[in-house]
Amino acid sequence: MSKLMSSIDQRTQLVGENRLELLMFKLGSRHTFALNVFKVREVITVPTLNQLPGSHTNLKGVINYRGKSIPVIDLRSSIKMNPLNEVYDVANVIITEYNRSVQGFLIGQIMNIVNTSWSDIQPPPTNAGKNHYLTAITHLENDGITELVEIIDVEKVLSEIVDYDTSISEEALDDSVTQHMSGRKVLVVDDSSTARRQIRDTLTQLGLEIIEEKNGKRALNLLRQWADEGKDVTEEILMMFTDAEMPEMDGYRLTAEVRGDARMSSLFIALNTSLSGSFNEAMVEKVGCNRFISKFQPDLLVDVVQERMRELLKQQEK
């Protein structure tokens, strides 16, 4: 297992090239699931689980991981699969980092790691409804057989265990700026419906209107459509928040495409992601984002919008 995961650090160079690597695994059924390797710290065999009486039903217990106690979540039950009649034949824990927190996910057999392109990753089918736990799907070759791989919406899984507070502290608000926001529009681009909802529930408190898109390709098509119609993109929207990892086109490529189009190159763009902060700060500079913030921090979302509004007000005064 250590050999399988040993080169993850070297693989981070794929981010920003519209590529990713998927860690594929089973949950005790014929289905194959995946997580982005970039979110994975380590894969370990199941250690001793310390039970927490009264905890969420999806929480299997707490383990000691590198000197710290972290929760272990039953991924199968979290995505509403039928309970197993018996334990996994092979059980592992994926240690992940999402939204500035570390947690483990109890899974079954680890399959392999696959290098692929975001252009080959597709959103879930529209007939999947709203209650699924997928951000994307893809089809990959395995021993000459093409199989469906389902990429799990971890942010949705976590949001059902940990309550996310979308309230804004009074200290974060600048009334001299927020009074100008009512009716302004912000484009939010994220493949997770949970992440989009968190931003929407935060920013609508300021009177802002939210336009949502599920991935970078859809967002870019919308922006180009406005530009083709002769609209000033920076007049249509105050700014854009974009996730980094998304099907078809990631946030880095989206930003680079926007910066390369003179009709929209001055659009204010904030990268809002659960990925590693130090790495993203370098990527923000490379592709030309205006700000980087890690999910989910309501006051920081407000700070970014206020920064953009101040900038716009100064431009109007000239």
C-alpha positions in Angstrom: 0.0 0.0 0.0 2.8 2.4 0.9 4.3 1.8 -2.6 1.0 2.6 -4.2 0.8 6.0 -2.4 4.5 6.9 -2.2 4.6 9.1 -5.3 1.5 11.2 -4.6 3.6 14.3 -4.0 5.1 14.1 -7.4 1.7 13.8 -9.0 0.5 17.2 -7.8 2.2 18.7 -10.9 -0.9 17.4 -12.9 -3.1 20.0 -11.3 -3.2 23.1 -13.5 -2.8 21.0 -16.7 -6.5 20.0 -16.7 -5.4 16.5 -15.6 -5.9 14.5 -12.4 -5.2 11.1 -10.9 -8.0 9.1 -9.3 -7.6 6.6 -6.5 -10.1 3.8 -7.3 -11.7 1.6 -4.7 -14.6 -0.7 -3.9 -17.3 -0.4 -1.2 -18.2 -4.0 -0.9 -20.1 -4.1 -4.2 -19.4 -4.4 -7.9 -19.4 -0.6 -8.3 -16.1 1.3 -8.6 -15.7 4.6 -6.8 -12.9 7.2 -6.9 -11.4 10.2 -5.1 -8.9 12.7 -6.4 -5.4 11.6 -5.3 -4.6 15.2 -4.5 -7.0 15.1 -1.6 -5.5 11.8 -0.2 -2.8 11.9 2.4 -2.4 8.2 3.0 -4.1 4.8 2.8 -3.9 2.6 5.9 -5.3 -0.7 7.0 -8.1 -0.3 9.6 -6.6 0.5 13.0 -8.3 0.3 16.4 -11.5 2.4 16.3 -12.5 4.2 19.5 -16.2 4.5 19.6 -17.9 7.8 20.4 -21.3 7.3 22.1 -24.0 9.5 20.7 -22.0 10.4 17.6 -23.4 10.6 14.0 -24.5 7.2 12.7 -22.0 7.5 9.8 -19.1 8.0 12.1 -17.4 4.7 12.9 -15.1 6.0 15.5 -11.9 7.9 16.1 -8.4 6.8 15.5 -5.0 8.1 16.5 -3.3 9.3 13.3 0.2 10.7 13.6 -0.4 11.9 17.1 -3.8 13.4 16.5 -7.3 12.0 16.9 -9.3 12.1 13.7 -12.8 10.8 12.8 -13.3 7.8 10.6 -16.5 7.9 8.4 -18.2 4.9 6.9 -18.3 6.0 3.3 -20.7 3.2 2.2 -23.4 4.3 4.7 -22.7 8.0 4.0 -23.7 7.7 0.4 -26.8 5.7 1.3 -25.8 2.3 0.0 -27.4 -0.7 1.6 -25.6 -1.9 4.8 -23.2 -4.8 4.4 -24.4 -8.0 6.0 -20.8 -8.7 7.0 -17.6 -6.7 7.2 -15.5 -6.0 4.1 -13.3 -8.9 2.9 -10.6 -6.2 2.7 -11.0 -3.0 4.6 -8.9 0.2 4.5 -9.1 3.7 5.6 -8.3 6.6 3.2 -6.9 9.6 5.1 -8.0 12.7 3.4 -7.8 16.5 3.8 -10.9 18.5 2.9 -11.7 22.1 3.8 -8.8 22.4 6.2 -9.8 19.3 8.2 -8.3 15.8 8.2 -10.6 12.7 8.3 -10.6 9.1 7.4 -13.1 7.2 5.2 -13.7 3.5 5.8 -13.7 1.7 2.4 -13.2 -1.8 1.0 -10.6 -2.9 -1.5 -8.1 -0.4 -3.1 -8.0 -0.9 -6.8 -5.4 1.3 -8.4 -4.5 4.9 -9.4 -5.4 6.1 -12.8 -4.1 9.2 -14.7 -6.8 10.9 -16.7 -8.0 14.3 -18.0 -10.7 16.5 -16.6 -12.0 16.6 -20.2 -12.9 12.9 -19.8 -14.7 13.5 -16.5 -18.4 14.1 -16.9 -21.1 15.5 -14.6 -23.5 13.0 -13.2 -26.4 12.3 -15.6 -29.4 14.6 -15.2 -31.7 11.7 -14.5 -29.6 10.9 -11.3 -31.8 13.4 -9.4 -30.7 15.6 -6.5 -30.1 13.0 -3.8 -27.0 11.3 -5.3 -23.5 11.7 -3.8 -21.5 12.1 -6.9 -19.7 15.1 -8.4 -18.8 13.3 -11.5 -18.5 10.0 -13.4 -16.0 8.7 -16.0 -15.4 5.5 -17.9 -12.0 3.8 -17.6 -10.5 0.6 -19.1 -9.7 -2.1 -16.6 -8.3 -5.4 -17.9 -9.8 -4.7 -21.3 -13.2 -3.9 -19.9 -14.7 -0.4 -19.8 -16.3 0.3 -16.5 -18.2 3.2 -14.9 -16.3 5.0 -12.2 -18.2 7.2 -9.8 -16.4 10.1 -8.1 -17.9 10.9 -4.7 -19.0 14.3 -3.5 -17.1 14.3 -0.3 -18.2 17.9 0.6 -21.8 16.7 0.6 -20.9 13.7 2.8 -19.1 15.9 5.3 -21.9 18.5 5.3 -24.3 15.9 6.6 -22.1 15.1 9.5 -20.7 18.6 10.3 -23.0 21.5 10.4 -21.7 24.4 8.3 -22.5 27.8 9.7 -23.2 30.4 6.9 -23.6 33.3 9.3 -21.4 36.4 8.8 -19.7 38.1 11.8 -20.4 41.8 12.3 -16.7 42.5 12.3 -16.4 41.2 8.7 -19.0 43.7 7.3 -18.1 47.1 5.9 -21.5 48.8 5.6 -20.0 51.6 3.4 -19.3 48.9 0.8 -22.1 46.4 1.3 -24.7 49.0 0.7 -23.7 49.1 -3.0 -24.0 45.3 -3.5 -27.8 44.8 -3.7 -28.7 43.4 -7.1 -25.1 42.8 -8.1 -24.5 39.3 -9.6 -21.7 36.9 -8.7 -20.9 33.8 -10.8 -20.2 30.7 -8.7 -18.6 27.7 -10.4 -18.3 24.4 -8.5 -19.2 20.8 -9.3 -20.5 20.3 -5.7 -24.0 21.4 -5.1 -23.2 21.6 -1.4 -20.3 24.0 -2.0 -22.5 26.2 -4.3 -25.2 26.3 -1.7 -22.8 27.3 1.0 -21.6 30.3 -1.1 -25.1 31.2 -2.1 -26.5 31.1 1.4 -23.6 33.3 2.5 -23.6 35.9 -0.2 -27.3 36.4 -0.6 -27.3 37.9 2.9 -25.5 40.8 1.3 -28.2 41.3 -1.4 -26.1 39.7 -4.1 -27.7 37.5 -6.8 -25.9 34.2 -7.5 -25.5 32.6 -10.9 -24.4 29.0 -10.6 -22.5 26.8 -13.1 -21.4 23.2 -12.4 -18.0 23.2 -14.1 -15.4 25.4 -15.9 -16.6 24.6 -19.4 -20.1 25.6 -18.7 -19.0 28.8 -17.0 -16.6 29.7 -19.9 -19.4 29.1 -22.4 -21.7 31.5 -20.5 -19.0 34.2 -20.3 -18.2 33.8 -24.0 -21.9 34.0 -24.9 -22.3 37.3 -23.1 -19.2 38.6 -24.8 -20.5 37.4 -28.2 -23.7 39.3 -27.5 -21.7 42.5 -27.0 -22.2 42.6 -23.3 -19.5 43.8 -20.9 -18.8 40.8 -18.8 -17.5 42.9 -15.9 -20.9 44.8 -16.0 -22.9 41.5 -16.0 -21.2 40.1 -12.9 -19.3 41.7 -10.1 -16.8 38.7 -9.9 -16.5 34.9 -10.2 -15.7 32.3 -7.5 -14.4 29.1 -9.0 -13.4 25.7 -7.6 -10.2 24.2 -8.7 -11.3 20.6 -9.5 -14.3 20.2 -11.8 -15.4 17.9 -14.6 -14.5 18.8 -18.2 -12.5 21.9 -17.3 -10.9 22.8 -14.0 -10.7 26.2 -12.4 -7.1 26.8 -13.4 -7.8 26.3 -17.1 -11.0 28.3 -16.8 -9.0 31.2 -15.3 -6.3 31.0 -18.0 -9.0 31.0 -20.7 -10.7 34.1 -19.3 -7.3 35.9 -18.9 -6.5 35.0 -22.6 -9.7 36.6 -23.9 -9.5 40.4 -24.1 -13.2 40.8 -23.8 -13.2 39.4 -20.3 -9.6 39.4 -19.2 -10.2 42.0 -16.4 -12.8 39.9 -14.6 -12.1 39.5 -10.9 -11.6 35.8 -10.1 -11.3 34.1 -6.7 -10.2 30.5 -6.4 -12.3 28.9 -3.7 -11.1 25.4 -3.1 -10.5 22.6 -0.5 -7.0 21.9 -2.0 -3.7 22.6 -0.4 -3.1 26.3 0.4 0.6 26.6 -0.4 0.2 24.9 -3.7 -2.7 26.9 -4.7 -1.1 30.2 -3.9 1.6 29.3 -6.5 -1.1 28.3 -9.0 -3.1 31.5 -8.4 -0.1 33.5 -9.4 0.6 31.3 -12.4 -2.9 31.5 -14.0 -3.8 35.0 -12.7 -6.5 34.6 -10.1 -7.0 37.7 -7.9 -7.5 35.8 -4.7 -7.3 32.4 -3.2 -9.4 31.2 -0.2 -9.9 27.7 1.2 -13.4 26.4 1.8 -15.6 27.0 3.8 -15.1 30.4 5.4 -18.1 32.8 5.2 -16.2 35.8 6.5 -13.4 35.3 3.9 -16.0 35.0 1.1 -17.4 38.4 2.3 -13.9 39.9 2.5 -13.2 38.9 -1.1 -16.5 40.4 -2.4 -16.0 43.6 -0.5 -12.4 43.9 -1.9 -13.8 43.6 -5.4 -16.6 46.2 -4.6 -14.1 48.7 -3.2 -12.0 48.3 -6.3 -15.1 48.9 -8.5 -16.1 52.0 -6.5 -12.7 53.5 -6.8 -12.8 53.0 -10.6 -16.2 54.7 -10.7 -14.8 57.7 -8.8 -12.1 58.4 -11.4 
